[in-house]
Structure formats: C-alpha cells, structure tokens
C-alpha cells in the first residue's frame, strides 16, 4: 500500500490539473507525477466555478485533507505534509483553458 509520507520526500514533481463537467457539476482533478513517471492521484473535487482562484482554493483543501489524513493514519508523518507536497512541485501541466492559465499565476 502506498504511504503518503513517501510522497513528501519526492522532489521535482509535476502537478497535473483538469476540469470537467459531470452531471451539471464542475469537477477538478489533481494528479502529481514524479521523475520516474509514477502518478499519484491526489483527488477530485466539485468546484463553485472554473476560475483560477477556485482551482487554487480547491487544491488548498485537498492539501489540507492530505495533511490531516497523513497525520492521523501514518507513523512519522508530520503536520507539514501538504506544504511539502506543494514545495516539491517543480512544474504544472493543464489543458489550455484560460482559467487554468490563471491558476499558474496565482
């Protein structure tokens, strides 16, 4: 089983994001890929709208949930898991939607 704490030590990752509409709802997906091309699904969430601010806020929520889960369920996983995950992102990749371009600037 994959341990979230292992992802904390993974440097030079790429964050992939994509938005889609399902059943009239706006959903955003977040995936991190490491240098060995291993992908880690971080989660999908419903968003209020497709703005860059909503995308960033949704990523913050997922990062907080990852930190909370890791702290509660894994040994040697400190409360900075979400921050470490963010700090290790070297690149970002998304479709070319204008809202995604705004996320990269936020």
Rosetta silent file (secondary structure, phi, psi, omega in degrees, C-alpha in Angstrom):
SEQUENCE: XXXXXXXXXXXXXXXXXXXXXXXXXXXXXXXXXXXXXXXXXXXXXXXXXXXXXXXXXXXXXXXXXXXXXXXXXXXXXXXXXXXXXXXXXXXXXXXXXXXXXXXXXX
SCORE:     score description
SCORE:     0.000 S_00000001
   1 L     0.000  139.065  179.565    0.000    0.000    0.000 S_00000001
   2 L   -72.005  136.236  175.907    1.222    3.485   -0.862 S_00000001
   3 L  -107.108  132.082 -179.780    2.086    5.738    2.038 S_00000001
   4 H   -59.785  -33.981 -178.299    1.505    9.463    1.717 S_00000001
   5 H   -61.787  -26.632  177.136    4.639   10.184    3.729 S_00000001
   6 H   -66.660  -34.300  179.547    6.703    8.706    0.859 S_00000001
   7 H   -67.210  -28.384 -179.964    5.334   11.367   -1.475 S_00000001
   8 H   -61.385  -32.599 -178.412    6.615   14.073    0.874 S_00000001
   9 L   -86.750   -7.073 -178.268   10.198   13.076    0.044 S_00000001
  10 L   -80.609  115.897 -178.505    9.567   13.007   -3.712 S_00000001
  11 L   -98.694  166.873  175.822   11.128   16.095   -5.267 S_00000001
  12 L    56.290   50.771  179.076   10.713   17.664   -8.689 S_00000001
  13 E   -92.439  164.243  175.571    7.123   16.629   -9.222 S_00000001
  14 E  -118.818  129.543  177.623    4.682   17.905  -11.808 S_00000001
  15 E   -93.723  122.136  175.719    1.131   18.847  -10.842 S_00000001
  16 E  -105.289  132.225  176.247   -1.477   17.977  -13.455 S_00000001
  17 E  -128.086  149.773  174.786   -4.921   19.542  -13.190 S_00000001
  18 E  -154.448  142.937  179.232   -8.005   19.138  -15.293 S_00000001
  19 E  -113.535  141.994  175.679  -11.566   20.354  -15.031 S_00000001
  20 E  -146.113  160.760  175.596  -14.587   18.592  -16.400 S_00000001
  21 E  -106.158  127.921  176.344  -18.334   18.841  -16.116 S_00000001
  22 E  -130.368  123.075  177.561  -20.231   15.820  -14.850 S_00000001
  23 L    52.937   38.148  177.750  -23.986   15.833  -14.368 S_00000001
  24 L    80.537    5.181  179.852  -24.019   19.629  -14.447 S_00000001
  25 E  -110.812  146.664  178.142  -21.290   19.977  -11.797 S_00000001
  26 E   -90.554  117.948 -178.013  -17.806   21.403  -12.279 S_00000001
  27 E  -115.762  138.871  177.909  -15.185   18.863  -11.114 S_00000001
  28 E  -119.259  135.139 -179.990  -11.420   19.450  -10.778 S_00000001
  29 E  -116.213  142.132 -179.495   -8.867   16.621  -10.647 S_00000001
  30 E  -127.264  128.282  179.339   -5.317   16.829   -9.256 S_00000001
  31 E  -135.629  139.625  174.910   -2.517   14.367  -10.029 S_00000001
  32 E  -112.873  137.157  177.911    1.199   14.555   -9.176 S_00000001
  33 E  -122.777  135.760 -179.495    3.806   12.752  -11.295 S_00000001
  34 L   -94.740 -176.836 -177.813    7.401   12.172  -10.182 S_00000001
  35 L   -63.384  -23.480  179.504   10.642   11.921  -12.167 S_00000001
  36 L   -91.784   11.487  179.403   10.097    8.186  -12.687 S_00000001
  37 L    66.328   22.565  172.350    6.693    8.881  -14.265 S_00000001
  38 L   -81.229  133.041 -179.718    4.801    7.392  -11.295 S_00000001
  39 E  -106.280  143.810 -179.329    1.494    9.146  -10.895 S_00000001
  40 E  -125.856  113.350  179.320   -0.213    9.894   -7.595 S_00000001
  41 E   -77.132  117.902 -179.312   -3.899   10.750   -7.663 S_00000001
  42 E   -89.578  -30.643  177.590   -4.474   13.469   -5.079 S_00000001
  43 E   148.621  168.619  175.060   -8.189   13.820   -5.522 S_00000001
  44 E  -129.632  143.570  179.693  -11.138   15.315   -7.359 S_00000001
  45 E  -142.339  152.610  170.900  -13.495   17.907   -6.014 S_00000001
  46 E   -76.358  138.609  178.824  -16.541   19.813   -7.037 S_00000001
  47 E  -116.351  155.932  178.178  -15.782   23.497   -7.579 S_00000001
  48 L   -66.402  -44.850  179.019  -18.020   26.540   -7.389 S_00000001
  49 L  -151.935 -174.390 -175.150  -16.820   27.745  -10.799 S_00000001
  50 L   -96.931   14.534 -176.453  -13.900   27.330  -13.197 S_00000001
  51 L   -69.216  157.627  176.798  -11.881   30.349  -12.049 S_00000001
  52 H   -61.230  -36.388  178.919   -8.189   30.140  -11.221 S_00000001
  53 H   -63.873  -43.566  177.857   -8.992   31.207   -7.657 S_00000001
  54 H   -63.729  -39.110  178.682  -11.468   28.326   -7.229 S_00000001
  55 H   -62.868  -44.608  178.940   -8.916   25.890   -8.651 S_00000001
  56 H   -66.230  -44.131  178.869   -6.272   27.094   -6.200 S_00000001
  57 H   -61.334  -39.145  178.406   -8.686   27.058   -3.250 S_00000001
  58 H   -65.378  -40.819  176.802   -9.715   23.507   -4.148 S_00000001
  59 H   -63.221  -39.244  176.720   -6.060   22.432   -4.258 S_00000001
  60 H   -60.851  -42.426  178.156   -5.533   24.004   -0.826 S_00000001
  61 H   -61.778  -43.732  179.063   -8.480   21.983    0.515 S_00000001
  62 H   -64.643  -41.577  178.227   -7.056   18.759   -0.914 S_00000001
  63 H   -61.123  -41.372  178.232   -3.614   19.571    0.537 S_00000001
  64 H   -65.385  -42.409  178.584   -5.159   20.136    3.963 S_00000001
  65 H   -62.935  -38.932  177.602   -7.096   16.869    3.749 S_00000001
  66 H   -63.532  -44.977  178.409   -3.901   15.020    2.794 S_00000001
  67 H   -59.946  -47.670 -179.291   -2.072   16.564    5.753 S_00000001
  68 H   -61.983  -45.729 -179.871   -4.891   15.664    8.153 S_00000001
  69 H   -62.152  -47.073 -178.010   -5.175   12.088    6.860 S_00000001
  70 H   -60.446  -45.570 -179.008   -1.428   11.547    6.967 S_00000001
  71 H   -62.601  -38.052 -177.164   -1.132   12.917   10.497 S_00000001
  72 H   -81.568  -25.065 -169.043   -3.970   10.719   11.766 S_00000001
  73 H  -120.227   -8.437 -176.856   -3.115    7.481    9.942 S_00000001
  74 L  -127.414  142.398  177.225    0.617    7.207    9.309 S_00000001
  75 L   -75.781  146.303  178.394    3.636    6.954   11.577 S_00000001
  76 L    61.504   28.690  176.665    6.348    9.603   11.079 S_00000001
  77 L  -112.955  112.274 -175.350    4.058   11.862    9.085 S_00000001
  78 L   -84.910  171.870 -177.286    4.249   15.413   10.341 S_00000001
  79 L   -71.983   -0.935 -178.493    1.681   18.162   10.024 S_00000001
  80 L   -98.448   16.127 -175.456    3.576   19.750    7.117 S_00000001
  81 H   -55.703  -47.839 -179.562    2.672   17.083    4.547 S_00000001
  82 H   -62.637  -39.177  177.938    0.536   19.403    2.411 S_00000001
  83 H   -66.181  -44.614  179.280    3.222   22.088    2.457 S_00000001
  84 H   -61.431  -41.095  177.522    5.960   19.606    1.490 S_00000001
  85 H   -58.416  -46.929  179.184    3.793   18.313   -1.340 S_00000001
  86 H   -65.334  -43.368 -177.273    3.355   21.865   -2.619 S_00000001
  87 H   -65.139  -25.534 -177.957    7.036   22.790   -2.126 S_00000001
  88 L   -88.343   -2.185  178.612    8.168   19.798   -4.222 S_00000001
  89 E   -77.837  118.006 -179.878    6.099   20.760   -7.266 S_00000001
  90 E   -94.026  -38.266 -176.004    8.534   21.908   -9.930 S_00000001
  91 E  -131.974  161.988  174.721    6.175   22.124  -12.900 S_00000001
  92 E  -131.768  143.764 -178.715    2.477   22.395  -13.587 S_00000001
  93 E  -137.037  136.520  177.317    0.569   20.990  -16.524 S_00000001
  94 L  -153.310  178.599  171.712   -3.017   21.541  -17.552 S_00000001
  95 L   -72.327 -178.464 -173.706   -5.155   21.925  -20.590 S_00000001
  96 L   -95.917   20.795  178.356   -5.039   25.286  -22.273 S_00000001
  97 L   -61.418  143.914 -177.648   -8.231   26.665  -20.783 S_00000001
  98 H   -61.493  -32.372  178.624   -7.913   30.329  -19.830 S_00000001
  99 H   -67.031  -35.809  178.861   -8.898   29.565  -16.227 S_00000001
 100 H   -67.052  -36.527  177.514   -6.038   27.089  -15.927 S_00000001
 101 H   -62.012  -36.206  178.980   -3.588   29.734  -17.138 S_00000001
 102 H   -67.826  -34.098  178.474   -4.776   31.969  -14.301 S_00000001
 103 H   -61.145  -41.133 -175.986   -4.080   29.228  -11.748 S_00000001
 104 H   -66.126  -20.141  179.239   -0.431   29.119  -12.783 S_00000001
 105 H   -90.111  -29.011 -175.276   -0.132   32.850  -11.982 S_00000001
 106 L   -57.383    0.000    0.000   -1.914   32.706   -8.578 S_00000001
